[in-house]
Amino acid sequence: MKHFKNFAMLLAALAFISFGFTSCNGNDDKNENSADMTELNTLITSCESLLSSATTTDYPQSAITTFSTTLSAVKAAVAKGGLSQSTVNNLVTQLTAAKDTFEAAAYGAIPASALTFGLSFDEGTGTSLKTTGSNTWTATLQKGPSDIFGTDTGIPTFVTGKVGKALHFDKGAHLEIADYASGKLLGNALSIAVWVKPDELYANNYIISYNYWNTWKFQVQDGGKPFFTGKTDNDACVDFDNETDNSVPANAWTQLVVSVDLKAKTVSFYVNGSLTKLWDSSTKAGSFSNTFASYGTTLPICIGACTTIDEAKTWSWFSTEVGQWGYFKGTLDELKVYNIALTDGQVSKLYNDEK
């Protein structure tokens, strides 16, 4: 969405430059030798250098094409000659804006300090994993609860992933992180990125849950829609999805990112690097206050499940029916939780790095 606005600015710049070509007259010819071209020529050289090193690894192809078209139009105007000083000044302004817009379209690097914790699952073996990032916590592999599945379950299994190894979840198998610091998860910004490959689509494909709907959770709903629930310290509990059915197909890898900025009152969904839905202060995101809510009971972070069986037993609607239990059915890879709201460019870069 942001890129569309930027490209519209560049198209407007092209229209201005085209107008400049047709508006040159005899008066411009008289001022040909009085126009100072130094700043414009320096800017053109800088833009040529920037464009020559730009690749689709760092920029969207559409941004490269648009910037190249603008630069070519400016160079054509200079080659034609007969430019007045006012036209030269306007070309400097327009080309500077085009350069700024192009640089802003670059895929953004994510600061290492922004990664609260991550799990790549590349160990390929073991019953506990160490998280990476700013915090080294322990994620233990857990069987599905016997109250629900009896003995017909086991811990998650290592399989070939999108990047290296991944974990496959079934019959309630999940991970639990109990040695975390709650203060690391209750700020005013949050992003969750993960590759998912569901075996099937249903309403309770839980990816990660921190106190379920009492703080925040991220899952894939029926219809194949990424779905986020957050609760903030004003007691507002709000559900969000990307409102696009079949965003996540069964039996195929899809990268999902949800980016939450409580200060800006935005919740953004991305599928395979592209923004698919933005909620802002004019919609449900305006219900949020500035920080996520804490929960009176200290529960582990659950990956691949809604919550622990002991917590679920406290609910009045608890059921031992398998169909009522919330757990992920399928494979997860490259799970990352950030303490910032990722931008369009950062999500694009992350997707391109991992796809």
C-alpha positions in Angstrom: 0.0 0.0 0.0 2.7 2.4 0.9 4.7 1.5 -2.2 1.6 2.3 -4.4 1.6 5.8 -3.0 5.3 6.2 -3.7 4.9 5.0 -7.2 2.1 7.5 -7.8 4.4 10.3 -6.7 7.0 9.1 -9.2 4.4 9.0 -12.0 3.4 12.6 -11.1 7.1 13.5 -11.4 7.2 12.0 -14.8 4.2 14.0 -15.9 5.9 17.2 -14.6 9.0 16.4 -16.6 7.0 15.7 -19.7 5.3 19.0 -19.3 8.7 20.6 -19.0 9.7 19.2 -22.4 6.8 20.8 -24.2 6.9 24.1 -22.4 10.4 25.1 -23.4 10.3 28.0 -25.8 12.5 30.8 -27.2 12.9 32.4 -23.8 14.4 29.1 -22.5 16.9 29.2 -25.4 18.0 32.6 -24.4 18.7 31.4 -20.9 20.6 28.3 -21.9 24.0 29.5 -20.9 22.8 31.2 -17.7 21.4 28.0 -16.1 23.7 26.4 -13.5 23.7 22.7 -14.1 26.1 21.7 -11.4 23.6 20.4 -8.8 21.5 18.6 -11.4 24.5 16.9 -13.0 25.9 15.8 -9.6 22.5 14.4 -8.7 22.2 12.5 -12.0 25.6 11.0 -11.4 24.5 9.9 -7.9 21.3 8.4 -9.2 23.1 6.5 -12.0 25.5 5.0 -9.4 22.6 4.1 -7.1 20.6 2.5 -9.9 23.6 0.6 -11.4 24.1 -1.3 -8.1 20.3 -1.9 -7.4 19.2 -5.5 -7.7 15.9 -7.3 -7.0 17.6 -8.7 -3.9 17.4 -5.3 -2.3 14.5 -3.5 -4.2 11.2 -4.5 -5.8 11.5 -4.7 -9.6 8.7 -2.2 -9.9 10.7 0.4 -7.9 13.8 -0.2 -10.0 11.8 0.3 -13.2 10.0 3.4 -12.1 13.2 5.1 -10.8 15.0 4.2 -14.0 12.2 5.7 -16.1 12.3 8.9 -14.1 16.1 9.2 -14.4 16.0 8.6 -18.1 13.4 11.3 -18.6 15.6 13.8 -16.7 18.6 12.9 -18.7 16.7 13.3 -21.9 15.6 16.8 -20.8 19.3 17.7 -20.1 20.4 16.3 -23.5 17.8 18.3 -25.3 19.2 21.5 -23.8 17.6 25.0 -23.7 16.7 24.6 -20.0 15.9 27.7 -17.9 17.2 27.9 -14.4 13.7 27.4 -13.0 13.3 24.2 -15.1 16.7 23.0 -13.9 15.7 23.7 -10.3 12.4 21.8 -10.7 14.2 18.9 -12.3 16.5 18.8 -9.2 13.4 18.8 -6.9 11.6 16.0 -8.9 14.7 13.8 -9.2 15.5 14.2 -5.5 12.0 13.1 -4.6 12.3 10.1 -7.0 15.6 9.1 -5.4 14.2 9.4 -1.9 11.2 7.3 -2.8 13.3 4.7 -4.4 15.6 4.4 -1.4 12.6 4.2 0.9 11.4 1.2 -1.2 14.5 -0.9 -0.3 13.9 -4.1 1.6 14.8 -3.3 5.2 17.2 -5.2 7.4 15.8 -6.2 10.8 18.1 -5.2 13.8 19.4 -8.2 15.6 18.3 -6.7 18.9 14.7 -6.8 17.7 14.5 -10.6 17.7 13.0 -11.5 21.1 13.4 -15.2 20.4 13.5 -17.5 17.4 13.4 -21.2 16.7 14.7 -22.6 13.4 14.3 -26.3 14.4 17.5 -27.1 12.6 18.9 -29.2 15.5 17.1 -32.1 13.9 17.0 -34.1 17.1 16.4 -33.8 20.9 13.6 -33.2 23.3 14.5 -29.6 24.1 15.6 -26.7 22.0 17.4 -23.4 22.8 15.9 -20.2 21.4 18.0 -17.8 19.5 17.9 -14.0 19.5 18.1 -11.6 22.5 16.9 -14.4 24.9 18.1 -17.9 25.3 15.1 -19.8 26.6 14.4 -23.5 26.6 11.6 -24.9 24.5 10.6 -28.5 25.5 8.9 -30.9 23.2 5.7 -32.1 24.7 3.3 -34.9 24.0 -0.4 -34.2 23.4 -2.4 -34.3 26.6 -3.4 -37.9 27.6 -6.8 -36.5 28.8 -7.6 -35.8 25.1 -5.6 -38.3 23.1 -4.9 -41.1 25.6 -1.6 -42.9 24.6 -2.2 -42.1 20.9 0.3 -39.2 20.7 4.0 -38.3 20.9 6.3 -35.3 20.8 6.7 -33.2 17.6 8.9 -34.8 15.0 11.7 -33.3 13.0 11.2 -33.3 9.2 12.6 -31.5 6.2 11.6 -27.9 6.4 11.4 -24.8 4.3 14.9 -23.9 5.5 16.8 -26.8 6.9 14.8 -28.8 9.4 11.3 -28.1 10.7 8.9 -29.6 13.3 5.8 -31.5 12.5 2.9 -31.3 14.9 0.0 -33.8 15.3 -2.4 -35.1 18.0 -1.7 -32.3 20.4 2.1 -32.5 20.2 3.6 -29.0 21.0 6.4 -27.0 22.5 6.4 -25.2 25.9 8.7 -22.4 27.0 8.5 -21.9 30.8 11.8 -20.0 31.6 10.9 -16.8 29.7 10.8 -13.3 31.2 7.2 -11.9 30.8 8.5 -8.4 30.5 10.1 -9.3 27.2 6.7 -10.1 25.7 4.5 -7.2 27.0 5.7 -4.2 25.2 3.9 -1.9 22.8 5.0 -3.6 19.6 5.1 -7.2 18.4 5.7 -9.1 15.2 5.5 -12.9 14.6 6.9 -14.5 11.5 6.6 -18.2 10.6 6.5 -20.6 7.8 3.5 -22.9 8.0 2.5 -26.1 6.1 -0.8 -27.3 7.5 -1.9 -30.9 7.0 -5.4 -29.6 7.0 -7.3 -26.4 7.6 -9.6 -26.0 10.6 -10.5 -23.3 13.1 -7.9 -24.0 15.8 -4.6 -24.4 14.0 -2.6 -22.7 16.8 0.9 -21.5 15.9 1.9 -19.7 19.0 0.0 -18.7 22.1 1.1 -16.5 25.0 -1.7 -16.8 27.6 -4.1 -17.4 24.7 -6.7 -14.6 24.5 -5.6 -13.1 27.8 -2.4 -11.6 26.1 -1.9 -12.7 22.5 -2.1 -15.6 20.1 -1.5 -16.3 16.4 -3.2 -19.1 14.4 -4.6 -20.1 11.1 -8.4 -20.2 11.0 -10.8 -22.3 8.9 -10.9 -20.8 5.4 -7.1 -20.6 5.5 -6.9 -17.1 7.1 -4.1 -16.0 9.4 -5.8 -14.9 12.7 -4.4 -12.8 15.6 -6.0 -12.1 19.0 -4.6 -9.5 21.4 -5.6 -8.2 24.8 -4.2 -4.9 26.1 -4.1 -3.4 29.6 -7.4 -1.6 29.1 -9.0 -5.1 29.0 -9.8 -4.9 25.3 -9.6 -8.3 23.7 -9.8 -8.0 19.9 -9.7 -10.6 17.1 -8.1 -9.8 13.7 -7.7 -11.7 10.5 -6.5 -10.8 7.0 -10.0 -11.2 5.6 -8.8 -13.2 2.6 -9.9 -16.9 2.3 -7.4 -19.5 1.1 -4.4 -17.3 2.1 -2.9 -20.4 3.6 -3.4 -23.6 1.5 -3.0 -27.1 3.0 0.1 -29.1 2.2 2.1 -26.1 0.9 4.6 -23.7 2.5 3.4 -20.2 3.3 5.2 -17.5 5.2 2.9 -15.5 7.6 3.7 -12.3 9.4 1.6 -10.3 11.8 2.9 -6.9 12.8 1.3 -5.1 15.7 2.1 -1.5 16.7 0.1 -0.5 19.8 1.3 3.2 19.7 0.2 3.6 16.0 -2.9 1.4 16.6 -2.1 -0.8 13.6 -2.3 -4.6 13.0 -0.8 -5.7 9.6 -1.0 -9.1 8.0 1.5 -10.3 5.4 1.4 -13.5 3.3 4.6 -14.5 1.4 6.1 -11.1 1.9 3.1 -9.0 0.7 0.8 -6.9 2.8 -2.7 -8.4 2.7 -4.6 -6.4 5.4 -4.0 -3.3 7.5 -6.2 -2.6 10.5 -5.7 0.9 11.9 -7.2 3.4 14.4 -10.4 3.8 12.3 -11.2 0.1 12.6 -10.8 -2.4 15.4 -7.1 -1.6 16.2 -8.3 1.6 17.8 -9.7 -0.4 20.7 -6.2 -1.2 21.9 -4.3 0.7 24.6 -0.5 1.0 24.7 0.7 -2.3 26.1 -0.3 -5.9 26.1 -2.1 -7.2 29.1 -0.4 -9.5 31.6 -2.2 -12.6 33.1 -2.6 -13.6 36.7 -1.5 -17.1 36.1 2.0 -17.8 34.8 1.6 -20.1 31.8 4.3 -21.3 29.4 4.5 -20.0 25.9 2.9 -22.7 23.8 3.9 -23.4 20.2 1.6 -25.6 18.3 -1.1 -25.5 21.0 -3.6 -23.1 22.6 -2.6 -23.7 26.2 -1.7 -26.3 28.7 -4.2 -29.0 29.7 -4.2 -27.9 33.3 -5.2 -24.4 32.3 -7.9 -25.7 30.0 -9.4 -27.8 32.8 -10.2 -24.6 34.6 -12.6 -23.5 31.8 -16.3 -24.2 32.3 -16.6 -25.3 28.7 -13.6 -27.7 28.8 -14.2 -30.8 26.7 -12.1 -34.0 26.2 -13.3 -34.3 22.6 -10.4 -34.2 20.2 -12.3 -31.9 17.9 -12.6 -29.3 20.6 -8.8 -29.2 21.4 -6.8 -26.3 19.8 -3.5 -27.5 18.3 -1.6 -27.2 15.1 -1.9 -30.0 12.5 1.1 -29.7 10.2 4.6 -28.4 10.0 6.2 -25.1 11.3 9.5 -23.6 10.5 11.6 -20.5 11.1 9.4 -19.1 13.9 10.5 -15.6 15.1 9.0 -13.2 17.6 10.1 -9.6 17.4 9.8 -6.7 19.8 9.1 -4.2 17.0 6.4 -3.8 14.4 8.0 -5.0 11.2 7.7 -2.7 8.2 6.8 -3.6 4.6 10.4 -3.6 3.6 11.6 -5.7 6.5 8.9 -8.3 5.9 9.8 -8.4 2.2 13.5 -8.9 3.0 12.8 -11.6 5.5 10.6 -13.4 2.9 13.2 -13.1 0.2 16.0 -14.3 2.5 14.1 -17.4 3.5 11.9 -18.4 0.5 
